[in-house]
Amino acid sequence: MSSLQKAECPYCGDSWEIDLDAPEISDQDRIELSEQRVAQVVCTDCLDLHLHD
């Protein structure tokens, strides 16, 4: 069973649900994200815009 958490991009404000049980989420990230009411996660569009040269 998946553990869904609401996520929101701090740059553009888009929101979606993330699966905290997904294998690409580390144990440490899973703990930190589960403690937040809305997880702050950069979306892929903003990741390309803000974190690349």
N, CA, C, O and CB atoms as a CASP TS submission, in Angstrom:
PFRMAT TS
TARGET T0000
AUTHOR 0000-0000-0000
METHOD Language model
MODEL 1
PARENT N/A
ATOM      1  N   MET     1       0.838  -1.185   0.000  1.00  0.00           N
ATOM      2  CA  MET     1       0.000   0.000   0.000  1.00  0.00           C
ATOM      3  C   MET     1       0.880   1.244   0.000  1.00  0.00           C
ATOM      4  O   MET     1       1.863   1.313   0.738  1.00  0.00           O
ATOM      5  CB  MET     1      -0.951   0.000   1.215  1.00  0.00           C
ATOM      6  N   SER     2       0.535   2.210  -0.811  1.00  0.00           N
ATOM      7  CA  SER     2       1.351   3.408  -0.915  1.00  0.00           C
ATOM      8  C   SER     2       0.978   4.426   0.160  1.00  0.00           C
ATOM      9  O   SER     2      -0.141   4.444   0.672  1.00  0.00           O
ATOM     10  CB  SER     2       1.205   4.027  -2.301  1.00  0.00           C
ATOM     11  N   SER     3       1.940   5.258   0.477  1.00  0.00           N
ATOM     12  CA  SER     3       1.753   6.311   1.463  1.00  0.00           C
ATOM     13  C   SER     3       1.871   7.644   0.733  1.00  0.00           C
ATOM     14  O   SER     3       2.976   8.133   0.500  1.00  0.00           O
ATOM     15  CB  SER     3       2.797   6.200   2.636  1.00  0.00           C
ATOM     16  N   LEU     4       0.724   8.235   0.370  1.00  0.00           N
ATOM     17  CA  LEU     4       0.732   9.457  -0.423  1.00  0.00           C
ATOM     18  C   LEU     4       0.839  10.693   0.461  1.00  0.00           C
ATOM     19  O   LEU     4       0.260  10.749   1.546  1.00  0.00           O
ATOM     20  CB  LEU     4      -0.521   9.536  -1.283  1.00  0.00           C
ATOM     21  N   GLN     5       1.586  11.678  -0.019  1.00  0.00           N
ATOM     22  CA  GLN     5       1.805  12.940   0.689  1.00  0.00           C
ATOM     23  C   GLN     5       1.610  14.066  -0.318  1.00  0.00           C
ATOM     24  O   GLN     5       2.064  13.962  -1.457  1.00  0.00           O
ATOM     25  CB  GLN     5       3.241  13.000   1.348  1.00  0.00           C
ATOM     26  N   LYS     6       0.949  15.128   0.086  1.00  0.00           N
ATOM     27  CA  LYS     6       0.804  16.280  -0.793  1.00  0.00           C
ATOM     28  C   LYS     6       2.157  16.976  -0.899  1.00  0.00           C
ATOM     29  O   LYS     6       2.841  17.183   0.103  1.00  0.00           O
ATOM     30  CB  LYS     6      -0.295  17.261  -0.268  1.00  0.00           C
ATOM     31  N   ALA     7       2.531  17.332  -2.120  1.00  0.00           N
ATOM     32  CA  ALA     7       3.785  18.033  -2.383  1.00  0.00           C
ATOM     33  C   ALA     7       3.480  19.330  -3.115  1.00  0.00           C
ATOM     34  O   ALA     7       2.504  19.427  -3.859  1.00  0.00           O
ATOM     35  CB  ALA     7       4.762  17.149  -3.210  1.00  0.00           C
ATOM     36  N   GLU     8       4.333  20.327  -2.891  1.00  0.00           N
ATOM     37  CA  GLU     8       4.168  21.614  -3.554  1.00  0.00           C
ATOM     38  C   GLU     8       5.544  22.140  -3.937  1.00  0.00           C
ATOM     39  O   GLU     8       6.486  22.066  -3.149  1.00  0.00           O
ATOM     40  CB  GLU     8       3.415  22.627  -2.641  1.00  0.00           C
ATOM     41  N   CYS     9       5.654  22.671  -5.151  1.00  0.00           N
ATOM     42  CA  CYS     9       6.908  23.251  -5.617  1.00  0.00           C
ATOM     43  C   CYS     9       7.052  24.651  -5.010  1.00  0.00           C
ATOM     44  O   CYS     9       6.148  25.474  -5.148  1.00  0.00           O
ATOM     45  CB  CYS     9       6.958  23.307  -7.183  1.00  0.00           C
ATOM     46  N   PRO    10       8.175  24.929  -4.343  1.00  0.00           N
ATOM     47  CA  PRO    10       8.365  26.245  -3.735  1.00  0.00           C
ATOM     48  C   PRO    10       8.590  27.359  -4.760  1.00  0.00           C
ATOM     49  O   PRO    10       8.490  28.534  -4.409  1.00  0.00           O
ATOM     50  CB  PRO    10       9.531  26.196  -2.788  1.00  0.00           C
ATOM     51  N   TYR    11       8.891  27.019  -6.016  1.00  0.00           N
ATOM     52  CA  TYR    11       9.137  28.022  -7.046  1.00  0.00           C
ATOM     53  C   TYR    11       7.859  28.442  -7.766  1.00  0.00           C
ATOM     54  O   TYR    11       7.564  29.634  -7.860  1.00  0.00           O
ATOM     55  CB  TYR    11      10.136  27.496  -8.049  1.00  0.00           C
ATOM     56  N   CYS    12       7.096  27.469  -8.276  1.00  0.00           N
ATOM     57  CA  CYS    12       5.934  27.812  -9.104  1.00  0.00           C
ATOM     58  C   CYS    12       4.599  27.576  -8.404  1.00  0.00           C
ATOM     59  O   CYS    12       3.565  28.053  -8.873  1.00  0.00           O
ATOM     60  CB  CYS    12       5.971  27.017 -10.380  1.00  0.00           C
ATOM     61  N   GLY    13       4.608  26.842  -7.285  1.00  0.00           N
ATOM     62  CA  GLY    13       3.382  26.605  -6.535  1.00  0.00           C
ATOM     63  C   GLY    13       2.556  25.430  -7.021  1.00  0.00           C
ATOM     64  O   GLY    13       1.507  25.147  -6.444  1.00  0.00           O
ATOM     65  N   ASP    14       2.996  24.730  -8.072  1.00  0.00           N
ATOM     66  CA  ASP    14       2.270  23.533  -8.520  1.00  0.00           C
ATOM     67  C   ASP    14       2.217  22.524  -7.382  1.00  0.00           C
ATOM     68  O   ASP    14       3.143  22.432  -6.575  1.00  0.00           O
ATOM     69  CB  ASP    14       2.943  22.902  -9.779  1.00  0.00           C
ATOM     70  N   SER    15       1.120  21.767  -7.326  1.00  0.00           N
ATOM     71  CA  SER    15       1.009  20.750  -6.282  1.00  0.00           C
ATOM     72  C   SER    15       0.616  19.421  -6.902  1.00  0.00           C
ATOM     73  O   SER    15      -0.007  19.373  -7.963  1.00  0.00           O
ATOM     74  CB  SER    15      -0.018  21.171  -5.208  1.00  0.00           C
ATOM     75  N   TRP    16       0.986  18.350  -6.230  1.00  0.00           N
ATOM     76  CA  TRP    16       0.710  16.996  -6.667  1.00  0.00           C
ATOM     77  C   TRP    16       0.885  16.089  -5.463  1.00  0.00           C
ATOM     78  O   TRP    16       1.211  16.561  -4.374  1.00  0.00           O
ATOM     79  CB  TRP    16       1.639  16.568  -7.851  1.00  0.00           C
ATOM     80  N   GLU    17       0.676  14.813  -5.641  1.00  0.00           N
ATOM     81  CA  GLU    17       0.899  13.848  -4.567  1.00  0.00           C
ATOM     82  C   GLU    17       2.127  13.023  -4.896  1.00  0.00           C
ATOM     83  O   GLU    17       2.357  12.649  -6.046  1.00  0.00           O
ATOM     84  CB  GLU    17      -0.340  12.936  -4.363  1.00  0.00           C
ATOM     85  N   ILE    18       2.913  12.744  -3.865  1.00  0.00           N
ATOM     86  CA  ILE    18       4.076  11.881  -4.033  1.00  0.00           C
ATOM     87  C   ILE    18       3.873  10.633  -3.181  1.00  0.00           C
ATOM     88  O   ILE    18       3.210  10.670  -2.145  1.00  0.00           O
ATOM     89  CB  ILE    18       5.396  12.622  -3.642  1.00  0.00           C
ATOM     90  N   ASP    19       4.448   9.548  -3.631  1.00  0.00           N
ATOM     91  CA  ASP    19       4.374   8.277  -2.917  1.00  0.00           C
ATOM     92  C   ASP    19       5.628   8.149  -2.058  1.00  0.00           C
ATOM     93  O   ASP    19       6.724   7.953  -2.583  1.00  0.00           O
ATOM     94  CB  ASP    19       4.236   7.065  -3.911  1.00  0.00           C
ATOM     95  N   LEU    20       5.471   8.258  -0.749  1.00  0.00           N
ATOM     96  CA  LEU    20       6.619   8.181   0.153  1.00  0.00           C
ATOM     97  C   LEU    20       7.250   6.798   0.179  1.00  0.00           C
ATOM     98  O   LEU    20       8.367   6.637   0.671  1.00  0.00           O
ATOM     99  CB  LEU    20       6.206   8.571   1.547  1.00  0.00           C
ATOM    100  N   ASP    21       6.548   5.798  -0.344  1.00  0.00           N
ATOM    101  CA  ASP    21       7.097   4.448  -0.385  1.00  0.00           C
ATOM    102  C   ASP    21       7.858   4.162  -1.683  1.00  0.00           C
ATOM    103  O   ASP    21       8.335   3.047  -1.892  1.00  0.00           O
ATOM    104  CB  ASP    21       5.984   3.439  -0.214  1.00  0.00           C
ATOM    105  N   ALA    22       7.969   5.166  -2.550  1.00  0.00           N
ATOM    106  CA  ALA    22       8.688   4.971  -3.809  1.00  0.00           C
ATOM    107  C   ALA    22      10.157   4.666  -3.527  1.00  0.00           C
ATOM    108  O   ALA    22      10.748   5.256  -2.623  1.00  0.00           O
ATOM    109  CB  ALA    22       8.557   6.220  -4.716  1.00  0.00           C
ATOM    110  N   PRO    23      10.750   3.750  -4.293  1.00  0.00           N
ATOM    111  CA  PRO    23      12.134   3.336  -4.018  1.00  0.00           C
ATOM    112  C   PRO    23      13.164   4.453  -4.198  1.00  0.00           C
ATOM    113  O   PRO    23      14.245   4.382  -3.614  1.00  0.00           O
ATOM    114  CB  PRO    23      12.498   2.186  -4.913  1.00  0.00           C
ATOM    115  N   GLU    24      12.856   5.477  -4.989  1.00  0.00           N
ATOM    116  CA  GLU    24      13.833   6.552  -5.201  1.00  0.00           C
ATOM    117  C   GLU    24      13.892   7.556  -4.048  1.00  0.00           C
ATOM    118  O   GLU    24      14.739   8.449  -4.057  1.00  0.00           O
ATOM    119  CB  GLU    24      13.511   7.283  -6.479  1.00  0.00           C
ATOM    120  N   ILE    25      13.017   7.424  -3.069  1.00  0.00           N
ATOM    121  CA  ILE    25      13.033   8.313  -1.905  1.00  0.00           C
ATOM    122  C   ILE    25      13.832   7.637  -0.795  1.00  0.00           C
ATOM    123  O   ILE    25      13.511   6.527  -0.370  1.00  0.00           O
ATOM    124  CB  ILE    25      11.576   8.650  -1.423  1.00  0.00           C
ATOM    125  N   SER    26      14.883   8.327  -0.328  1.00  0.00           N
ATOM    126  CA  SER    26      15.731   7.751   0.715  1.00  0.00           C
ATOM    127  C   SER    26      14.975   7.696   2.042  1.00  0.00           C
ATOM    128  O   SER    26      13.969   8.382   2.227  1.00  0.00           O
ATOM    129  CB  SER    26      17.034   8.569   0.871  1.00  0.00           C
ATOM    130  N   ASP    27      15.471   6.877   2.953  1.00  0.00           N
ATOM    131  CA  ASP    27      14.834   6.764   4.269  1.00  0.00           C
ATOM    132  C   ASP    27      14.821   8.103   4.987  1.00  0.00           C
ATOM    133  O   ASP    27      13.822   8.464   5.609  1.00  0.00           O
ATOM    134  CB  ASP    27      15.553   5.719   5.125  1.00  0.00           C
ATOM    135  N   GLN    28      15.929   8.847   4.909  1.00  0.00           N
ATOM    136  CA  GLN    28      16.016  10.153   5.575  1.00  0.00           C
ATOM    137  C   GLN    28      15.006  11.128   4.967  1.00  0.00           C
ATOM    138  O   GLN    28      14.309  11.831   5.699  1.00  0.00           O
ATOM    139  CB  GLN    28      17.452  10.730   5.464  1.00  0.00           C
ATOM    140  N   ASP    29      14.921  11.175   3.635  1.00  0.00           N
ATOM    141  CA  ASP    29      13.950  12.051   2.979  1.00  0.00           C
ATOM    142  C   ASP    29      12.525  11.649   3.343  1.00  0.00           C
ATOM    143  O   ASP    29      11.673  12.513   3.549  1.00  0.00           O
ATOM    144  CB  ASP    29      14.136  12.015   1.455  1.00  0.00           C
ATOM    145  N   ARG    30      12.261  10.352   3.424  1.00  0.00           N
ATOM    146  CA  ARG    30      10.930   9.855   3.763  1.00  0.00           C
ATOM    147  C   ARG    30      10.510  10.351   5.153  1.00  0.00           C
ATOM    148  O   ARG    30       9.366  10.761   5.353  1.00  0.00           O
ATOM    149  CB  ARG    30      10.903   8.310   3.710  1.00  0.00           C
ATOM    150  N   ILE    31      11.436  10.309   6.098  1.00  0.00           N
ATOM    151  CA  ILE    31      11.146  10.777   7.456  1.00  0.00           C
ATOM    152  C   ILE    31      10.869  12.279   7.452  1.00  0.00           C
ATOM    153  O   ILE    31       9.885  12.732   8.038  1.00  0.00           O
ATOM    154  CB  ILE    31      12.320  10.452   8.408  1.00  0.00           C
ATOM    155  N   GLU    32      11.738  13.053   6.791  1.00  0.00           N
ATOM    156  CA  GLU    32      11.564  14.505   6.754  1.00  0.00           C
ATOM    157  C   GLU    32      10.272  14.905   6.048  1.00  0.00           C
ATOM    158  O   GLU    32       9.556  15.784   6.526  1.00  0.00           O
ATOM    159  CB  GLU    32      12.753  15.158   6.061  1.00  0.00           C
ATOM    160  N   LEU    33       9.968  14.274   4.926  1.00  0.00           N
ATOM    161  CA  LEU    33       8.766  14.615   4.168  1.00  0.00           C
ATOM    162  C   LEU    33       7.500  14.237   4.927  1.00  0.00           C
ATOM    163  O   LEU    33       6.502  14.956   4.866  1.00  0.00           O
ATOM    164  CB  LEU    33       8.784  13.922   2.811  1.00  0.00           C
ATOM    165  N   SER    34       7.532  13.118   5.637  1.00  0.00           N
ATOM    166  CA  SER    34       6.333  12.677   6.347  1.00  0.00           C
ATOM    167  C   SER    34       6.000  13.587   7.529  1.00  0.00           C
ATOM    168  O   SER    34       4.859  13.607   7.991  1.00  0.00           O
ATOM    169  CB  SER    34       6.514  11.247   6.833  1.00  0.00           C
ATOM    170  N   GLU    35       6.986  14.341   8.022  1.00  0.00           N
ATOM    171  CA  GLU    35       6.759  15.258   9.137  1.00  0.00           C
ATOM    172  C   GLU    35       6.138  16.578   8.683  1.00  0.00           C
ATOM    173  O   GLU    35       5.685  17.361   9.518  1.00  0.00           O
ATOM    174  CB  GLU    35       8.066  15.529   9.857  1.00  0.00           C
ATOM    175  N   GLN    36       6.111  16.833   7.389  1.00  0.00           N
ATOM    176  CA  GLN    36       5.566  18.070   6.850  1.00  0.00           C
ATOM    177  C   GLN    36       4.118  17.855   6.425  1.00  0.00           C
ATOM    178  O   GLN    36       3.767  16.799   5.899  1.00  0.00           O
ATOM    179  CB  GLN    36       6.413  18.568   5.661  1.00  0.00           C
ATOM    180  N   ARG    37       3.279  18.866   6.657  1.00  0.00           N
ATOM    181  CA  ARG    37       1.885  18.776   6.194  1.00  0.00           C
ATOM    182  C   ARG    37       1.852  18.792   4.669  1.00  0.00           C
ATOM    183  O   ARG    37       1.127  18.012   4.051  1.00  0.00           O
ATOM    184  CB  ARG    37       1.026  19.947   6.770  1.00  0.00           C
ATOM    185  N   VAL    38       2.634  19.674   4.069  1.00  0.00           N
ATOM    186  CA  VAL    38       2.808  19.736   2.619  1.00  0.00           C
ATOM    187  C   VAL    38       4.306  19.709   2.347  1.00  0.00           C
ATOM    188  O   VAL    38       5.036  20.607   2.767  1.00  0.00           O
ATOM    189  CB  VAL    38       2.130  21.025   1.999  1.00  0.00           C
ATOM    190  N   ALA    39       4.756  18.686   1.652  1.00  0.00           N
ATOM    191  CA  ALA    39       6.183  18.544   1.370  1.00  0.00           C
ATOM    192  C   ALA    39       6.607  19.570   0.318  1.00  0.00           C
ATOM    193  O   ALA    39       5.938  19.730  -0.703  1.00  0.00           O
ATOM    194  CB  ALA    39       6.507  17.104   0.891  1.00  0.00           C
ATOM    195  N   GLN    40       7.702  20.251   0.566  1.00  0.00           N
ATOM    196  CA  GLN    40       8.254  21.201  -0.391  1.00  0.00           C
ATOM    197  C   GLN    40       9.232  20.445  -1.289  1.00  0.00           C
ATOM    198  O   GLN    40      10.328  20.078  -0.865  1.00  0.00           O
ATOM    199  CB  GLN    40       8.956  22.405   0.336  1.00  0.00           C
ATOM    200  N   VAL    41       8.816  20.218  -2.536  1.00  0.00           N
ATOM    201  CA  VAL    41       9.611  19.461  -3.494  1.00  0.00           C
ATOM    202  C   VAL    41       9.663  20.253  -4.797  1.00  0.00           C
ATOM    203  O   VAL    41       8.625  20.669  -5.312  1.00  0.00           O
ATOM    204  CB  VAL    41       9.018  18.028  -3.724  1.00  0.00           C
ATOM    205  N   VAL    42      10.858  20.464  -5.329  1.00  0.00           N
ATOM    206  CA  VAL    42      11.002  21.198  -6.586  1.00  0.00           C
ATOM    207  C   VAL    42      10.520  20.305  -7.731  1.00  0.00           C
ATOM    208  O   VAL    42      10.969  19.167  -7.869  1.00  0.00           O
ATOM    209  CB  VAL    42      12.488  21.650  -6.813  1.00  0.00           C
ATOM    210  N   CYS    43       9.596  20.833  -8.557  1.00  0.00           N
ATOM    211  CA  CYS    43       9.081  20.065  -9.693  1.00  0.00           C
ATOM    212  C   CYS    43      10.151  19.978 -10.781  1.00  0.00           C
ATOM    213  O   CYS    43      11.125  20.730 -10.757  1.00  0.00           O
ATOM    214  CB  CYS    43       7.781  20.709 -10.255  1.00  0.00           C
ATOM    215  N   THR    44       9.972  19.069 -11.725  1.00  0.00           N
ATOM    216  CA  THR    44      10.988  18.852 -12.754  1.00  0.00           C
ATOM    217  C   THR    44      11.169  20.069 -13.649  1.00  0.00           C
ATOM    218  O   THR    44      12.290  20.350 -14.073  1.00  0.00           O
ATOM    219  CB  THR    44      10.625  17.650 -13.598  1.00  0.00           C
ATOM    220  N   ASP    45      10.093  20.803 -13.950  1.00  0.00           N
ATOM    221  CA  ASP    45      10.225  22.001 -14.786  1.00  0.00           C
ATOM    222  C   ASP    45      11.090  23.047 -14.101  1.00  0.00           C
ATOM    223  O   ASP    45      11.984  23.618 -14.726  1.00  0.00           O
ATOM    224  CB  ASP    45       8.843  22.590 -15.108  1.00  0.00           C
ATOM    225  N   CYS    46      10.834  23.304 -12.821  1.00  0.00           N
ATOM    226  CA  CYS    46      11.605  24.305 -12.077  1.00  0.00           C
ATOM    227  C   CYS    46      13.025  23.810 -11.803  1.00  0.00           C
ATOM    228  O   CYS    46      13.961  24.608 -11.751  1.00  0.00           O
ATOM    229  CB  CYS    46      10.901  24.649 -10.753  1.00  0.00           C
ATOM    230  N   LEU    47      13.185  22.515 -11.629  1.00  0.00           N
ATOM    231  CA  LEU    47      14.518  21.953 -11.433  1.00  0.00           C
ATOM    232  C   LEU    47      15.388  22.289 -12.643  1.00  0.00           C
ATOM    233  O   LEU    47      16.543  22.688 -12.494  1.00  0.00           O
ATOM    234  CB  LEU    47      14.447  20.413 -11.212  1.00  0.00           C
ATOM    235  N   ASP    48      14.828  22.124 -13.837  1.00  0.00           N
ATOM    236  CA  ASP    48      15.560  22.456 -15.067  1.00  0.00           C
ATOM    237  C   ASP    48      15.868  23.945 -15.148  1.00  0.00           C
ATOM    238  O   ASP    48      16.960  24.328 -15.566  1.00  0.00           O
ATOM    239  CB  ASP    48      14.759  22.026 -16.298  1.00  0.00           C
ATOM    240  N   LEU    49      14.909  24.795 -14.749  1.00  0.00           N
ATOM    241  CA  LEU    49      15.078  26.240 -14.859  1.00  0.00           C
ATOM    242  C   LEU    49      16.025  26.818 -13.803  1.00  0.00           C
ATOM    243  O   LEU    49      16.841  27.684 -14.121  1.00  0.00           O
ATOM    244  CB  LEU    49      13.736  26.913 -14.752  1.00  0.00           C
ATOM    245  N   HIS    50      15.932  26.363 -12.580  1.00  0.00           N
ATOM    246  CA  HIS    50      16.625  27.010 -11.467  1.00  0.00           C
ATOM    247  C   HIS    50      17.955  26.356 -11.066  1.00  0.00           C
ATOM    248  O   HIS    50      18.817  27.020 -10.490  1.00  0.00           O
ATOM    249  CB  HIS    50      15.725  27.030 -10.288  1.00  0.00           C
ATOM    250  N   LEU    51      18.121  25.102 -11.356  1.00  0.00           N
ATOM    251  CA  LEU    51      19.293  24.417 -10.819  1.00  0.00           C
ATOM    252  C   LEU    51      20.291  23.968 -11.886  1.00  0.00           C
ATOM    253  O   LEU    51      21.220  23.216 -11.593  1.00  0.00           O
ATOM    254  CB  LEU    51      18.853  23.229 -10.028  1.00  0.00           C
ATOM    255  N   HIS    52      20.100  24.420 -13.106  1.00  0.00           N
ATOM    256  CA  HIS    52      21.056  24.095 -14.163  1.00  0.00           C
ATOM    257  C   HIS    52      21.608  25.375 -14.767  1.00  0.00           C
ATOM    258  O   HIS    52      20.957  26.420 -14.750  1.00  0.00           O
ATOM    259  CB  HIS    52      20.396  23.221 -15.255  1.00  0.00           C
ATOM    260  N   ASP    53      22.809  25.278 -15.296  1.00  0.00           N
ATOM    261  CA  ASP    53      23.438  26.457 -15.931  1.00  0.00           C
ATOM    262  C   ASP    53      22.710  26.876 -17.172  1.00  0.00           C
ATOM    263  O   ASP    53      23.104  27.843 -17.823  1.00  0.00           O
ATOM    264  CB  ASP    53      24.886  26.176 -16.274  1.00  0.00           C
TER
END
